Every structure is written in C-alpha cells, then in structure tokens.
Amino acid sequence: MKGFGANLRRHLLSGGWRVRATGAAVALFWGGGAPVRLRRWLLLALLGFSWADNHAHAAGQVVYDPAKAIELGRELVSQLRGAMPERGFTNSGSLYIKARRQPLKKVAYTCRVEVTPTNWTSYYSAQSDGTRLAGFSVEHRPQQPNLYRDDSGALLTASQLDVPFAGSDFWLSDLGLEFLHWPEQRVNRWEMTRSIGCKVLESKNPAPAANGYSRVVTWIQDDSSGIVRAEAYDARGKLLKEFRPTELEKINGQHELKEMMIENSQTGSKTRLEFDL
C-alpha cells in the first residue's frame, strides 16, 4: 500500500478506500476488527490552482511549464515523505507470483508497522510452504532517507534494494517507495485517469543502476493523495513495471482494497498481492 505493500497501501487507501483489521488491536488502517477511515494525508489546497487551471481541468488535462512542475513536485513529495501513521498496525495477505511458463506460486505475507514520535518502521516477512523467507525492514524518517535492514538488523546498501521480496515482482525499494527520495521530482501535468482527477508525478533517478529504475511516473489522486497507478522505467528508458489496484470489496457498506497487481512488462511476470479482509 509503503507504493507498494503496506506503505503503498497506505497511500492507496487514503483515497477513501478502507481496510479492516486482521488481528491488530489498534491500527492505522484498521482497528478492533472494524474498519476505520484513514486520515487525509495531504490537502488539495496546497496546489492553489488558478481559475485557468480549473477551466483546463474540466477539459481533462493541464500541462505545467517546467518551473511550475518543479515547484509542485517538491511540494507534493515533501508532504508525502513527511506523512506518518498515527498508530502501529499489522496486516497480512498472500502474494500470488506467476512467472512466464512457471506454475503459480503462493507466498504468505505479513507487514508489521511500529510508530515512534520521530519515525515509523515497516517489518516485512514471508513464508512459503512452511519455510520462512528472508525478510527486511524499512525505517521511514520524515524528510530524511529511508534506512533498510535485513532480518539480522544489518543495514542494506543502495545496491541491495532493487531485488525481489520473497521471489515476487515487488522489489525492496518498491515497498519503501524509494523513488520519492530521488532529487528530481516534477508534477508535469494534471489529468483524468480511470475517471479520477490525478496529479502526474515524474520522479527521476540521477544515477540508475543497470538493473534499476531510471524514472517512475505516478498518478496521485487530487483530493486525497491516493496512488491510482504507477509505471517504472529501466535504465534505457523502457517500461519495466506497472502497478495498479485491481479489486475492491464492499464490506459493511464500505469499499475496502482487496488486491493490487504489479507486472513486469519485459519478462511477463506478474505478482498479485491479496490482502486478508
């Protein structure tokens, strides 16, 4: 959720979708077995659109000049990086991994989040056929770089982040929304996608690894900052991965995020993350 996993799920759910607890007594996404609404992370008012912008919005798209794109990008990313959950929580679900010409593989997934006054940490773990797989954690510090650690607590380097979590198409850097910490951030345009008004954020990596991302394009819902869609491009500028939420489930009159998908456009591999509701 965390444009991915629990972190990305948080941004997705801030779009008005809800989640229910799977055992946590008190949670940000869910609590006491009953769904709770996420806090609104960002205010649309910070963008301060002019009348001309609003008029163009009605037409379906606004393209910003370079200076405005940089200004809006810095404001948006600063807000996203500064947001913190109000409480700790735990969620669980299953990763369904389908590589080309390979049988479907199911992996049990858990994310536990702990919150302190100064930071919050996501602990990711997974099991397959009763065997515990390598996990990791991400410490999020507002307006500071993320800190990634392995199960032993040892710090991971940048070169160790663009690797699959539990054999899936989600990299460790995906789950930490690492692209939000790149120096170049631009909101190049506003447009409608899936009938939702979105700011289109382009994040550029100044020094992409040969097997990493050179840029990520994210469609972020106007009034809530929920992530509607994301595309990641390789070092050659070709589309590598696409992320999208794929299913909502209505429970007690509320729509809750049931699953999301990440697809590798170059290998044909897909991973579906299904949450326990």
C-alpha positions as a Markdown table, in Angstrom:
| # | Residue | x | y | z |
|---|---|---|---|---|
| 1 | Met | 0.0 | 0.0 | 0.0 |
| 2 | Lys | 4.6 | 1.5 | 1.7 |
| 3 | Gly | 3.7 | 2.2 | -3.5 |
| 4 | Phe | 3.6 | -0.8 | -2.6 |
| 5 | Gly | 2.9 | -3.3 | 0.2 |
| 6 | Ala | 1.8 | -1.7 | 3.4 |
| 7 | Asn | 3.4 | 1.7 | 2.6 |
| 8 | Leu | 1.8 | 1.9 | -0.9 |
| 9 | Arg | -1.4 | 0.5 | 0.6 |
| 10 | Arg | -1.5 | 3.5 | 3.0 |
| 11 | His | -1.4 | 5.9 | 0.1 |
| 12 | Leu | -3.9 | 3.9 | -1.9 |
| 13 | Leu | -6.3 | 3.8 | 1.0 |
| 14 | Ser | -6.0 | 7.5 | 1.7 |
| 15 | Gly | -8.1 | 7.8 | -1.5 |
| 16 | Gly | -11.2 | 7.0 | 0.5 |
| 17 | Trp | -10.8 | 3.2 | 0.4 |
| 18 | Arg | -10.9 | 1.3 | 3.7 |
| 19 | Val | -9.3 | -1.7 | 5.3 |
| 20 | Arg | -10.2 | -4.0 | 8.1 |
| 21 | Ala | -8.1 | -5.5 | 10.9 |
| 22 | Thr | -6.8 | -9.0 | 10.7 |
| 23 | Gly | -5.9 | -9.3 | 14.4 |
| 24 | Ala | -4.2 | -6.0 | 15.4 |
| 25 | Ala | -5.9 | -4.4 | 18.5 |
| 26 | Val | -5.3 | -0.9 | 17.3 |
| 27 | Ala | -4.3 | 0.0 | 13.8 |
| 28 | Leu | -4.0 | 2.8 | 11.3 |
| 29 | Phe | -5.7 | 1.1 | 8.5 |
| 30 | Trp | -7.9 | -1.0 | 10.7 |
| 31 | Gly | -8.6 | -1.5 | 14.4 |
| 32 | Gly | -10.5 | -3.7 | 16.8 |
| 33 | Gly | -11.9 | -5.8 | 13.9 |
| 34 | Ala | -13.9 | -2.9 | 12.4 |
| 35 | Pro | -12.8 | -0.7 | 9.5 |
| 36 | Val | -11.6 | 2.8 | 10.3 |
| 37 | Arg | -11.1 | 5.7 | 7.8 |
| 38 | Leu | -7.5 | 6.8 | 7.1 |
| 39 | Arg | -6.6 | 10.3 | 7.9 |
| 40 | Arg | -6.4 | 12.6 | 4.9 |
| 41 | Trp | -2.6 | 12.9 | 4.3 |
| 42 | Leu | -2.5 | 15.9 | 2.0 |
| 43 | Leu | -4.6 | 18.9 | 1.3 |
| 44 | Leu | -5.5 | 19.7 | -2.3 |
| 45 | Ala | -5.4 | 23.4 | -1.3 |
| 46 | Leu | -1.6 | 23.3 | -1.3 |
| 47 | Leu | -1.6 | 23.3 | -5.1 |
| 48 | Gly | -3.5 | 26.6 | -5.3 |
| 49 | Phe | -4.8 | 26.1 | -8.9 |
| 50 | Ser | -5.8 | 29.3 | -10.7 |
| 51 | Trp | -9.1 | 29.8 | -12.5 |
| 52 | Ala | -7.4 | 29.0 | -15.8 |
| 53 | Asp | -6.2 | 25.7 | -14.3 |
| 54 | Asn | -9.6 | 24.8 | -13.1 |
| 55 | His | -11.1 | 25.6 | -16.5 |
| 56 | Ala | -8.5 | 23.3 | -18.2 |
| 57 | His | -9.2 | 20.6 | -15.6 |
| 58 | Ala | -12.7 | 20.4 | -16.9 |
| 59 | Ala | -11.3 | 19.7 | -20.3 |
| 60 | Gly | -9.4 | 16.7 | -19.0 |
| 61 | Gln | -5.7 | 17.8 | -18.8 |
| 62 | Val | -3.4 | 20.5 | -17.7 |
| 63 | Val | 0.3 | 20.6 | -18.7 |
| 64 | Tyr | 2.5 | 22.7 | -16.4 |
| 65 | Asp | 5.6 | 24.7 | -17.5 |
| 66 | Pro | 8.9 | 23.4 | -16.2 |
| 67 | Ala | 9.2 | 25.9 | -13.3 |
| 68 | Lys | 5.7 | 25.2 | -12.1 |
| 69 | Ala | 6.2 | 21.4 | -12.5 |
| 70 | Ile | 9.3 | 21.5 | -10.3 |
| 71 | Glu | 7.6 | 23.7 | -7.6 |
| 72 | Leu | 4.5 | 21.4 | -7.5 |
| 73 | Gly | 6.7 | 18.3 | -7.4 |
| 74 | Arg | 8.8 | 19.5 | -4.5 |
| 75 | Glu | 5.6 | 20.4 | -2.5 |
| 76 | Leu | 3.9 | 17.1 | -3.2 |
| 77 | Val | 6.9 | 14.9 | -2.4 |
| 78 | Ser | 7.7 | 16.9 | 0.7 |
| 79 | Gln | 4.2 | 16.2 | 2.0 |
| 80 | Leu | 4.3 | 12.5 | 1.1 |
| 81 | Arg | 7.7 | 12.0 | 2.7 |
| 82 | Gly | 6.6 | 13.8 | 5.8 |
| 83 | Ala | 3.4 | 11.8 | 6.5 |
| 84 | Met | 3.4 | 9.4 | 9.4 |
| 85 | Pro | 0.9 | 6.8 | 10.5 |
| 86 | Glu | -0.8 | 7.7 | 13.8 |
| 87 | Arg | -0.5 | 4.2 | 15.3 |
| 88 | Gly | 1.2 | 0.9 | 14.7 |
| 89 | Phe | -0.6 | -1.9 | 13.0 |
| 90 | Thr | -0.1 | -5.4 | 11.4 |
| 91 | Asn | -1.6 | -6.6 | 8.1 |
| 92 | Ser | -1.3 | -9.9 | 6.3 |
| 93 | Gly | -2.2 | -11.4 | 2.9 |
| 94 | Ser | -0.8 | -13.5 | 0.1 |
| 95 | Leu | 1.5 | -12.9 | -2.8 |
| 96 | Tyr | 0.5 | -14.9 | -5.9 |
| 97 | Ile | 3.5 | -15.0 | -8.2 |
| 98 | Lys | 3.2 | -16.0 | -11.9 |
| 99 | Ala | 6.4 | -16.1 | -13.9 |
| 100 | Arg | 6.2 | -16.9 | -17.6 |
| 101 | Arg | 5.9 | -20.7 | -18.2 |
| 102 | Gln | 6.0 | -21.3 | -14.5 |
| 103 | Pro | 3.3 | -22.6 | -12.1 |
| 104 | Leu | 1.5 | -20.1 | -9.9 |
| 105 | Lys | 3.3 | -19.7 | -6.6 |
| 106 | Lys | 1.6 | -18.6 | -3.3 |
| 107 | Val | 3.6 | -16.9 | -0.5 |
| 108 | Ala | 2.1 | -15.7 | 2.8 |
| 109 | Tyr | 2.9 | -12.1 | 3.6 |
| 110 | Thr | 2.9 | -10.0 | 6.8 |
| 111 | Cys | 3.8 | -6.4 | 7.4 |
| 112 | Arg | 4.1 | -5.1 | 10.9 |
| 113 | Val | 4.4 | -1.3 | 11.5 |
| 114 | Glu | 5.8 | 0.3 | 14.6 |
| 115 | Val | 5.5 | 4.1 | 15.2 |
| 116 | Thr | 7.6 | 6.3 | 17.4 |
| 117 | Pro | 7.4 | 10.1 | 17.9 |
| 118 | Thr | 10.2 | 10.6 | 15.3 |
| 119 | Asn | 9.9 | 7.8 | 12.8 |
| 120 | Trp | 8.0 | 4.6 | 11.7 |
| 121 | Thr | 9.3 | 1.2 | 10.7 |
| 122 | Ser | 7.8 | -1.4 | 8.4 |
| 123 | Tyr | 8.8 | -5.0 | 9.1 |
| 124 | Tyr | 8.2 | -7.4 | 6.1 |
| 125 | Ser | 8.2 | -11.1 | 6.5 |
| 126 | Ala | 7.0 | -14.0 | 4.3 |
| 127 | Gln | 6.6 | -17.8 | 4.3 |
| 128 | Ser | 6.3 | -20.3 | 1.5 |
| 129 | Asp | 5.3 | -24.0 | 2.1 |
| 130 | Gly | 6.1 | -23.6 | 5.8 |
| 131 | Thr | 9.6 | -22.1 | 5.2 |
| 132 | Arg | 10.4 | -18.6 | 6.4 |
| 133 | Leu | 11.8 | -16.5 | 3.6 |
| 134 | Ala | 14.3 | -13.6 | 4.0 |
| 135 | Gly | 12.6 | -10.5 | 5.4 |
| 136 | Phe | 13.6 | -6.9 | 5.8 |
| 137 | Ser | 12.6 | -3.6 | 7.4 |
| 138 | Val | 12.3 | 0.0 | 6.3 |
| 139 | Glu | 12.7 | 2.8 | 8.8 |
| 140 | His | 10.9 | 5.9 | 7.5 |
| 141 | Arg | 12.2 | 9.2 | 8.9 |
| 142 | Pro | 10.3 | 12.4 | 7.8 |
| 143 | Gln | 12.3 | 14.4 | 5.2 |
| 144 | Gln | 15.3 | 12.0 | 5.6 |
| 145 | Pro | 16.5 | 9.0 | 3.6 |
| 146 | Asn | 14.9 | 5.6 | 4.4 |
| 147 | Leu | 17.0 | 3.0 | 6.3 |
| 148 | Tyr | 16.7 | -0.6 | 5.2 |
| 149 | Arg | 17.9 | -3.5 | 7.3 |
| 150 | Asp | 17.9 | -7.3 | 6.9 |
| 151 | Asp | 16.5 | -9.7 | 9.4 |
| 152 | Ser | 19.6 | -9.5 | 11.5 |
| 153 | Gly | 19.4 | -5.7 | 11.7 |
| 154 | Ala | 22.3 | -5.1 | 9.4 |
| 155 | Leu | 22.0 | -2.0 | 7.2 |
| 156 | Leu | 21.4 | -2.7 | 3.5 |
| 157 | Thr | 23.2 | -0.6 | 0.8 |
| 158 | Ala | 21.5 | 1.0 | -2.2 |
| 159 | Ser | 22.7 | -1.8 | -4.4 |
| 160 | Gln | 20.8 | -4.3 | -2.3 |
| 161 | Leu | 17.4 | -2.7 | -2.6 |
| 162 | Asp | 16.5 | -3.4 | -6.2 |
| 163 | Val | 16.0 | -7.1 | -5.5 |
| 164 | Pro | 12.7 | -9.2 | -5.2 |
| 165 | Phe | 10.9 | -9.6 | -2.0 |
| 166 | Ala | 10.1 | -13.2 | -1.4 |
| 167 | Gly | 10.6 | -14.0 | -5.1 |
| 168 | Ser | 7.9 | -11.6 | -6.2 |
| 169 | Asp | 7.9 | -8.7 | -8.6 |
| 170 | Phe | 7.9 | -6.3 | -5.7 |
| 171 | Trp | 11.5 | -5.0 | -5.0 |
| 172 | Leu | 12.5 | -3.9 | -1.6 |
| 173 | Ser | 12.8 | -0.4 | -3.0 |
| 174 | Asp | 9.2 | -0.6 | -4.3 |
| 175 | Leu | 7.9 | -1.4 | -0.8 |
| 176 | Gly | 9.8 | 1.5 | 0.6 |
| 177 | Leu | 8.6 | 3.9 | -2.1 |
| 178 | Glu | 12.3 | 4.8 | -2.6 |
| 179 | Phe | 11.6 | 6.8 | -5.7 |
| 180 | Leu | 10.1 | 9.6 | -3.6 |
| 181 | His | 13.6 | 10.2 | -2.2 |
| 182 | Trp | 15.2 | 10.9 | -5.6 |
| 183 | Pro | 16.3 | 14.6 | -6.0 |
| 184 | Glu | 14.3 | 15.3 | -9.2 |
| 185 | Gln | 10.5 | 15.4 | -8.7 |
| 186 | Arg | 8.1 | 17.1 | -11.1 |
| 187 | Val | 4.3 | 17.3 | -11.4 |
| 188 | Asn | 4.3 | 17.6 | -15.1 |
| 189 | Arg | 0.6 | 17.6 | -15.6 |
| 190 | Trp | -2.9 | 17.0 | -14.2 |
| 191 | Glu | -5.2 | 14.6 | -16.0 |
| 192 | Met | -8.1 | 12.3 | -15.7 |
| 193 | Thr | -7.3 | 8.6 | -15.4 |
| 194 | Arg | -10.0 | 6.0 | -14.7 |
| 195 | Ser | -12.4 | 8.8 | -14.2 |
| 196 | Ile | -10.3 | 10.2 | -11.4 |
| 197 | Gly | -8.5 | 13.6 | -11.3 |
| 198 | Cys | -4.8 | 13.0 | -10.8 |
| 199 | Lys | -1.5 | 14.8 | -10.4 |
| 200 | Val | 1.1 | 13.0 | -12.6 |
| 201 | Leu | 4.4 | 12.9 | -10.7 |
| 202 | Glu | 7.6 | 12.1 | -12.5 |
| 203 | Ser | 10.5 | 11.0 | -10.3 |
| 204 | Lys | 13.9 | 10.7 | -11.9 |
| 205 | Asn | 16.9 | 8.7 | -10.6 |
| 206 | Pro | 20.1 | 10.7 | -11.2 |
| 207 | Ala | 22.3 | 7.5 | -11.2 |
| 208 | Pro | 20.2 | 4.5 | -12.2 |
| 209 | Ala | 21.9 | 1.1 | -11.8 |
| 210 | Ala | 22.0 | -1.1 | -14.9 |
| 211 | Asn | 19.1 | -3.3 | -13.5 |
| 212 | Gly | 17.3 | -0.4 | -11.7 |
| 213 | Tyr | 14.8 | 2.3 | -12.4 |
| 214 | Ser | 15.7 | 5.5 | -14.3 |
| 215 | Arg | 12.3 | 7.1 | -13.6 |
| 216 | Val | 8.9 | 6.4 | -12.0 |
| 217 | Val | 5.6 | 8.0 | -13.1 |
| 218 | Thr | 2.9 | 8.0 | -10.5 |
| 219 | Trp | -0.8 | 9.1 | -10.8 |
| 220 | Ile | -1.8 | 10.6 | -7.5 |
| 221 | Gln | -5.5 | 11.3 | -6.7 |
| 222 | Asp | -6.2 | 15.0 | -6.4 |
| 223 | Asp | -8.2 | 15.2 | -3.2 |
| 224 | Ser | -6.5 | 12.5 | -1.1 |
| 225 | Ser | -3.1 | 11.7 | -2.5 |
| 226 | Gly | -4.0 | 8.1 | -3.0 |
| 227 | Ile | -1.9 | 6.3 | -5.7 |
| 228 | Val | -4.1 | 5.2 | -8.6 |
| 229 | Arg | -1.4 | 3.9 | -10.9 |
| 230 | Ala | 2.4 | 3.8 | -11.3 |
| 231 | Glu | 4.9 | 3.0 | -14.1 |
| 232 | Ala | 8.6 | 2.3 | -13.6 |
| 233 | Tyr | 11.1 | 2.6 | -16.4 |
| 234 | Asp | 14.5 | 0.9 | -16.7 |
| 235 | Ala | 17.9 | 2.5 | -17.3 |
| 236 | Arg | 17.3 | 2.6 | -21.0 |
| 237 | Gly | 14.0 | 4.4 | -20.6 |
| 238 | Lys | 11.8 | 1.4 | -21.4 |
| 239 | Leu | 8.8 | 0.5 | -19.4 |
| 240 | Leu | 9.8 | -2.2 | -16.9 |
| 241 | Lys | 6.9 | -2.4 | -14.4 |
| 242 | Glu | 3.3 | -1.3 | -14.0 |
| 243 | Phe | 1.4 | -1.2 | -10.7 |
| 244 | Arg | -2.3 | -0.8 | -10.2 |
| 245 | Pro | -5.0 | -1.7 | -7.7 |
| 246 | Thr | -7.2 | -4.4 | -9.2 |
| 247 | Glu | -10.1 | -5.2 | -6.8 |
| 248 | Leu | -12.2 | -3.6 | -4.1 |
| 249 | Glu | -14.6 | -5.5 | -1.9 |
| 250 | Lys | -17.7 | -3.9 | -0.2 |
| 251 | Ile | -17.9 | -4.8 | 3.4 |
| 252 | Asn | -20.5 | -3.3 | 5.8 |
| 253 | Gly | -21.2 | -0.7 | 3.1 |
| 254 | Gln | -17.6 | 0.4 | 2.8 |
| 255 | His | -15.2 | -0.3 | -0.2 |
| 256 | Glu | -12.0 | -1.9 | 1.0 |
| 257 | Leu | -8.9 | -2.6 | -1.0 |
| 258 | Lys | -8.8 | -6.3 | -1.7 |
| 259 | Glu | -5.8 | -6.7 | -4.0 |
| 260 | Met | -3.3 | -5.0 | -6.2 |
| 261 | Met | -1.1 | -6.1 | -9.1 |
| 262 | Ile | 2.5 | -5.4 | -10.2 |
| 263 | Glu | 3.5 | -6.6 | -13.7 |
| 264 | Asn | 6.9 | -6.8 | -15.3 |
| 265 | Ser | 6.4 | -5.7 | -18.8 |
| 266 | Gln | 9.7 | -7.1 | -20.0 |
| 267 | Thr | 9.6 | -10.6 | -18.5 |
| 268 | Gly | 5.8 | -11.1 | -18.4 |
| 269 | Ser | 6.0 | -12.0 | -14.7 |
| 270 | Lys | 3.1 | -10.8 | -12.5 |
| 271 | Thr | 2.5 | -10.6 | -8.8 |
| 272 | Arg | -0.9 | -10.2 | -7.2 |
| 273 | Leu | -1.0 | -9.0 | -3.6 |
| 274 | Glu | -4.2 | -10.0 | -2.0 |
| 275 | Phe | -5.0 | -8.7 | 1.5 |
| 276 | Asp | -6.8 | -10.5 | 4.2 |
| 277 | Leu | -10.0 | -8.6 | 4.9 |
